[in-house]
Amino acid sequence: MLIVLMIRQNVVQLELAPNLITECKNYVQNKFRVKNAKFFDSEAIVGHVYDFSVLSAVYNYYFQNSNKIFIDYFKEFLYKDFEHISVSPIIKKSFDNFYKPKIEFWEALLSPKSKWGFVGDPHNQSVKIKYRNNIYYNKVLDYELFINSVLKVIPTFENLFPKTVVKNDICIRKYKKFYDGDVDEHAYYYNFGKLLAFAVFFRSIDLNFENFMIIDKATPYVFDLEFLFAAFEDYTTEYTGLISKVVEDNTSAILGGLNRKVYSYLKPVVFGDVNGKNPTIKWKVPSKRKLINIPKGSQKHPFEYIDEITSGMKYAFKELLNHKHVLFELVSSINIITRFIVRPTRVYRYAYLEYAYPQVYLEKGFREVLREQLESIDIISNINVSYDVKKIVHYEVDTLELLSIPFYYTNIKERYIYSDKGDIVGFLERTPYDIWVDWINRLGNGGYEAEIGVVRMLLKGNYNTSAN
């Protein structure tokens, strides 16, 4: 693993984190021993071990006045000291009660000695895995078959989304690889406009650069459509996540990482001096994520293709509105269950990372810290909904205690919001279906032109700010 040189305030620092993560992988393999080592290529348990160990290791390094190379010190810390601090049982509980049952479940379905690994966020009721050339996950929602049906009705969109097969409550879709060749930018941005219109039409959210990629010279591709029929009363195109006008930390599909001004805030990144000693931790560092959402070698800002984008949007909106009555019948006839967002996922990571600090875990228990953090953070409020906050916090503490991510859902024809345990935790003023019907009528009465105007405004704002 290469060690990256970084310069801050004229002091050369070595990034130690990649080597430390390698040590965490070795530790996990030795500690938990499962048949399929491919599992550890994901950062599930490995990432948690890293997060919960490095802060204590750095703290102890200075407390003990160590003069060792930090990587050597860290390796000793993992095997000698880590198990004796109160964060270690959290890892074991997570493995025993969350990951191990899921490993056993998938290994019972897959061929012996097969290579597979976890991908995406871990949830109680469903995790995604990559096996050979497919993505597999438990069927919890019903949006997949709905999207399949829409693509049959309007095939112009069929290359922009995955086709999902459901067998015995297991969803299967093809694993797509990022296309890093030359892109026909005129065709690509026209198709991006079609994608935007589709997302807006069905009130999608969270289609940021983590759920988006380029799969050939002309095709943008969204591979996670869990959030459809959003209940936000003030919904507009920017909610899709496909587009945003901000420059720093723009994570939208079309602009995320374009100016390389995207930062990581949720991973304690360790640096050392030129000798690998005197470790320091930085939380805000430039993100190293591979950008699979930006056309390779593109020197132009997407706003320079605004005509292609808006033309694609106009064509797609007209296609969707021309099929409005068929789509109404389709939505009415299918039991559609989609995810519901109560808090951004990053909130949960903030909550449990608080406990990684020795100053915290030496004074308080994990559940106490989780509860304090969650009670201090507001729930998303721009929805006409009544929440049972006490029930939500209790559920979230139970879930985060296993280092899993809370998961909420709703049937679009109901007003209830459910946790993945099936408990009702909120009550909507109107059903997502009724909100969507009003939305489509608005788009049909000229509202889609306003959404095209929003796209033009957002891209122009980012373009002008980026140029200054």
Secondary structure, 3 states (H helix, E strand, C coil): CCCCEEEECCEEEEECHHHHHHHHHHHHHHHHCCCCHHHHHCCHHHHHHHHHHHHHHHHHHHHCCCCCCHHHHHHHHHHHCHHHCCCHHHHHHHHHHHHHHHHHHHHHHCCCCCCEEEECCCCCCCCEEEECCEEEEECCCCHHHHHHHHHHHCHHHCCCCCCCEEECCEEEEECCCCCCCCCCHHHHHHHHHHHHHHHHHCCCCCCEHHHEEEEECCEEEECCCCCCCCCECCCCHHHHCCCCCCCCCCCECCCCCCCCCCEECCCCEEEECCCCCCCEEECCEECCCCCCCCCCCCCCCHHHHHHHHHHHHHHHHHHHHHCHHHHHHHHHHCCCEEECCCCCHHHHHHHHHHHHCHHHHCCCCHHHHHHHHHHHCCCCCCECEEECHHHHHHHHHHHHCCCCCCCEEEECCCCEEEECCCCEEEEECCCHHHHHHHHHHHHHHHHHHHHHHHHHHHHHHHHHHHHC
